[in-house]
Amino acid sequence: MLVSILDTEKYYFRIILLRKSEAVRFDDISTVNGWRCITFQQACQEYGLLRGNHQWHDALNEAAKFQSPRQLRMLFAMICGIREVEDVPDLWVQHHVSLCEDFVHRYSEQTGSHYALVDIKELLTSYNLSLQKLHLPTLDLPASILKRKRKLSCCGGAGKS
């Protein structure tokens, strides 16, 4: 079952269900060490399920099965915007292939990640973030490449078949 990260309570509820299979009743899910949590996010924190980047890797892996690379980059930026990721560079490295797939196909293995990073850089601005703040690779692409990228992004992208 797919649950959008935008629907936070359902998203955190799903995390608990996937990790805490011994829960039998609804109260079991939201009660940690005898203390009833107000939200599922709070319960996830109390269970220790939000330590590390596991939930973010899971979200990107699941989305990669049916989302386009552009949609994955949007999700990546959104995940970074939540500001709970412990190691953003590791998240980038682990999901690099799926985040760059369309640009690698369109251009080359060498330049695909450059285009993807430029796209992510633009997406991060809405979260008041930058590649530098997140310790992601930064680069200066020639103006001609940026112009070509903007022209292509206005016309849509490749989706999953």
TAZILIN-V274535 format. One record per residue. N is the residue number from 0. D_CENTER is the distance of its C-alpha to the mean C-alpha in Angstrom with 2 decimals. Layout:
((N | D_CENTER) (N | D_CENTER))
This chain:
((0 | 17.42) (1 | 14.21) (2 | 13.26) (3 | 10.99) (4 | 8.90) (5 | 11.24) (6 | 14.13) (7 | 13.71) (8 | 16.97) (9 | 16.58) (10 | 13.12) (11 | 14.76) (12 | 17.90) (13 | 16.32) (14 | 15.03) (15 | 18.66) (16 | 20.18) (17 | 18.43) (18 | 19.40) (19 | 22.70) (20 | 24.74) (21 | 27.96) (22 | 27.42) (23 | 30.19) (24 | 30.45) (25 | 28.21) (26 | 29.64) (27 | 28.69) (28 | 24.99) (29 | 25.22) (30 | 27.95) (31 | 27.28) (32 | 30.41) (33 | 32.58) (34 | 30.64) (35 | 29.13) (36 | 25.78) (37 | 25.43) (38 | 21.78) (39 | 19.59) (40 | 17.14) (41 | 20.30) (42 | 21.29) (43 | 18.08) (44 | 18.79) (45 | 22.41) (46 | 21.76) (47 | 19.73) (48 | 16.69) (49 | 14.31) (50 | 15.70) (51 | 13.75) (52 | 10.21) (53 | 11.17) (54 | 9.43) (55 | 5.88) (56 | 7.43) (57 | 9.02) (58 | 6.47) (59 | 5.28) (60 | 9.05) (61 | 10.26) (62 | 8.75) (63 | 10.07) (64 | 13.41) (65 | 14.05) (66 | 11.77) (67 | 12.85) (68 | 11.32) (69 | 11.50) (70 | 9.56) (71 | 6.73) (72 | 7.18) (73 | 7.42) (74 | 4.24) (75 | 3.03) (76 | 6.23) (77 | 6.17) (78 | 4.38) (79 | 6.87) (80 | 9.28) (81 | 9.65) (82 | 11.08) (83 | 11.13) (84 | 9.40) (85 | 12.60) (86 | 12.05) (87 | 9.64) (88 | 12.01) (89 | 11.84) (90 | 8.10) (91 | 9.11) (92 | 12.26) (93 | 11.21) (94 | 9.08) (95 | 11.38) (96 | 13.49) (97 | 11.32) (98 | 9.72) (99 | 13.42) (100 | 15.30) (101 | 16.83) (102 | 18.01) (103 | 19.40) (104 | 21.25) (105 | 22.47) (106 | 23.49) (107 | 23.47) (108 | 21.77) (109 | 22.75) (110 | 21.50) (111 | 18.44) (112 | 16.10) (113 | 18.05) (114 | 17.42) (115 | 13.66) (116 | 13.72) (117 | 16.07) (118 | 13.91) (119 | 10.92) (120 | 13.82) (121 | 15.06) (122 | 11.94) (123 | 11.73) (124 | 15.36) (125 | 14.88) (126 | 13.35) (127 | 16.27) (128 | 14.33) (129 | 15.14) (130 | 14.46) (131 | 17.45) (132 | 16.40) (133 | 13.29) (134 | 15.61) (135 | 14.03) (136 | 16.72) (137 | 18.65) (138 | 21.09) (139 | 23.67) (140 | 23.91) (141 | 27.30) (142 | 27.78) (143 | 28.67) (144 | 25.28) (145 | 23.48) (146 | 25.97) (147 | 25.41) (148 | 21.59) (149 | 22.15) (150 | 24.73) (151 | 22.52) (152 | 19.53) (153 | 22.05) (154 | 23.18) (155 | 20.02) (156 | 18.17) (157 | 18.43) (158 | 17.10) (159 | 17.13) (160 | 20.75))
